[in-house]
Each structure stands twice: as structure tokens, then as C-alpha cells.
Amino acid sequence: MSVMFLPPPSASSIPDASETVSGKIRIATSAEATAGTNDLTAMTPAKTKSVVDAAVVGGVTYQGTFDASAPADLSNATKGDLYIVSVAGTYQGQAWAVGDHLLINADMGGTLDPAKIDKVDNTDSVTSVAGRTGAITLSTADISGLATVASTGAYSDLTGAPTLATVATTGAYSDLTGTPSLATVATTGAYSDLTGTPTLATVATTGAYSDLTGTPTLGTAAAEDVGTSAGNVVQLDGTAKLPAVDGSQLTNLPSGASTLGALTDVDVTGALNTNVLKYNSTSGDWEDGAVAYSEVTGTPTLGTASAEDVGTSAGNVVQLNGSAQLPAVDGSLLTGITASVAALNDIGDVSAAAPNNGDVIAYNSTSGDWEATAQSGGSAPSVTVSSPSADQTLTSPSGIEEVYIYTPSVAISVNLVAAATCGSGFKYQIKNRSTNTLTIDPNGSETIDGSATFAIASQEASVTLVTDGSNWFII
């Protein structure tokens, strides 16, 4: 068997390749590729990439959305990177709204530079007017607030005329026919536009009479409502005395009792200097007795009967109230009134309002008055004996001294009443009969001999405390 080898065709016999002819392809030189001499010379892949890259310098590359409230790191962004803002926020000194475009104008190179960031504002377009889109023609119903303006403003652009129903009684009527009525004005206003003359019946009985002739007189009781019924006026009699009417609301009337002993809840046969009346809360009476008392500074004043002249000349009048009573006026000049005194504090020389149990009325020979005060001696203090298992908070004292004897089952605190509430001179006597510590704690920032608390740690130990009204002291 024989084999025949044919020689390959010579290169000169193969045509150059073109878009219509198949053939050989020649690789362009670097200079040819840069110059771009023709479209029949091929370039290497690397050269093709570099030419394409150079041709698209400055192009935009979409990188996705950007959250301006939690921004991603753009320190390695390159020129042309484009982001669409999806969440509004402040980034690199600018406020970003949803829809704004963030464009990188130069390579960051690893360091974030705000100057390399451009903002394309894309949020200023108007999407609708009054809820309408397209070619818009507005009406008054489309704009909130025109309704209230239309009732008081100009109407050149509106049809019809506004009504002045609420204005008609006081405003101008140049655009209206007819004349408004002045029914509510007629009793007090001018009547130049009305016929006739208004009557002053309601004014004549209570107002000024400058437009009337003469002066109204009281006349007789029948004609002028003088009398002692509700709403009547009271006329003094010929001797300048009030008639027999209810005087229970009068103030500063003289008392009907001349001495304390005349009262039903007081038993006193003769007052000596420093004698006192001791209040007994069980019986509700004031009991006479010689009891020592602490000195009270100052003297409570009860005032004096007013001497103001309220009009006692013949012919003067006062008007009774709706219950046919004299009003609350000064009655200190009235005579011939029988007054009854029901309680000790009603006496003019006694001040004994709201007494505490054990309080006394002390006679002051200098002023001649009886003055209510807490007693400082003469009766036994209250005594409390208990075996507590918890802290104790004492209540406001009823006398000037209290004794507490404790046998606590555990260590406890005894919280004192405020020194100002107890009053200067008040004493606590506190004894601990157990081996458990008993801590005495004054109110608030008050102290015992300058200390915040005082402890009784020994069995059968005790302490006596006295206050000056501000703090406590051991005596």
C-alpha cells in the first residue's frame, strides 16, 4: 500500500480573512491597535480588554440600594458607582430622602471622602394637588378652611351672597333690605330708628332716676313693701329701733352671760390668780381646779365689738334676705336683744376652740382673760405597756408627757412624733425591759442631743427626752 503526501498550500495562496472571506488573520501590532488602522487586523484578548476599559471610562455602574440611616462602607467605592437611596437619613453631612441618587465621582482608594460623593435630588416632584392628579381644577371643597372663610370674607369669586344671620343684630346692613330688630337692645340702647318711647319699668325700681322727676319715697308699708317678710325692707321705728325680726345672722352682738360660772358646762365659784379650768373629754365639761400650767407667750385676741355706725337714724332702712333674716352686718350697737350662750368658747373673754383631752383654761390676772393651754402638771401622764415584735410609730400626744414601757421580742425602732407637733416642753419617757436593742428615731432630720438616733441596748435601761419644739434632749 502506498501513501501519498501532498504539500500544504503556501501561505501566499491563503487570502486575508475579512467579514465576507475566510482566510488568515494577522495580529495587529500595539501601535496598529491603538491607531485603529482597519477592522481586518485582530488584537490579543488582553489588548482588546484594555481598549474597551479605556473607552468606557466615566460610565455609571448601578450598585443597588443604599440605606442612609445605616450606611454601608463606601471607602473602596470606584468612580461611576451609583446607588438609589431606599431609607432616608443623614449621611456625610447631607440629608438623603428615599429616591435620591448617590453617585461616586472619583475612586475612594480606601479612604472615605465626602467630596467624592454627589447627591442627585430626586424627591422634589409634585405627585398630586389636594388629592388630584393630571390637569387639576380646584373647588372650595378641595381646600380645607375655605368653608369658614366664606362666611366672613369677600365673595367676588363665588355665586350668591352670604347670610348675616349672626351679624344682623349688631353689624352693618348696606347689602341687605329691611331693618334688623333691636329687641334685646331696646331696653337699654338708643331708639333713633324706632317709633315710640321705651318704658323703664324694670329700671325705675332699682336703677338711677336721673331721667325721672321726683325721688322715690318709702311711703307706707303697703306701697313700698316695708315689713318683716322675705324681701321686704326694714324701717326703724320712731325711736330708731329695729322691729321684731330674726337677728340670728348678726355678728358682734353682746353676750348674754356675764361670768363663766353662769354657763351650764362650767363649775367655778371664784377665780384666783393662776386658777385653771381643766377640760374633761369624757364629760365634755370644764372643771375648776388649781393646776399648774406652763407659761403661754402672747395672748390670743378675740377682737372687740365693732363701733362702726351702720345707720341708726330714724328713717334708715335695711333689706331682709330671702329667708326674712337680717343680713350678716355689725350688730354691736343693738340693744334689748336676749342672747343665749351654749358653750364656753362663746364667751368673749375665753379662747377654747377645739380643746385636746387634758387641756386647761388658765386665768391670766393681767389680762383678765381665760386662755386655753396644755397643762404642764397636776395630772398623771399616759402610760403604754406592750411587748411589740415590730417597729413602733408613736401618735400625736394628747397631754404634755407620755410614758412607754416596752419588752420587745426583737430589736425594734421607736419613731417619735415631730417635735413641732408635740410642742416645746413635751416629754417622752421610754424604758426597755428586754435584752433586745430599742432604737429611738426622731422625726425627719431632728436629733437627740445632736445625734440622729439613740439606742437603749441594756435591759431595764430608760431615757427621758424633752423637746424645745425643734429637736430632742436627754434629761
Buried (B, 14 or more C-beta within 10 A) or exposed (E): EEEEEEEEEEEEEEEEBEEEEEEEEEEBEEEBBBEEEEEBBBBEEEBEEBEEEEEEEEEEEEBEEBBBEEBEEBEEBEBBBBBBBBBBBEBBEBEBBBBBBBBBEBBBEEEBBEEBBEBEEEEEEEEEEEEEEEEEEEEEEEEEEBEEEEEEEEEEEEEEEBEBEEBBEEEEEEEBEEEBEBEEBBEEEEEEEBEEEBEBEEBEEEEEEEEEEEEEEEEEEEEBEBBBEEEBBBBBEEEEEBEEBEBEEBEBBEBEBEEBEEBEBBBBEEBEEEBBBBBEEEEEBBBBBEBEBBEEEEEBEEEEBBEEEEEEEEEEEBEBEEEBBBEEBBBBBBEEEEEEBEBBBBBBBBBBEEBEEBBBBBBBEEEEBBBBBBBBEBBEBBEEEEEBEEBBEBEEBBBBBBBBBBBBEEBBBBBBBBBEBBBEBBBBBBBBBBEBBBBBBBBEEBBBEEEEEBBBEEEEEBBBBBBEEEBBEEE
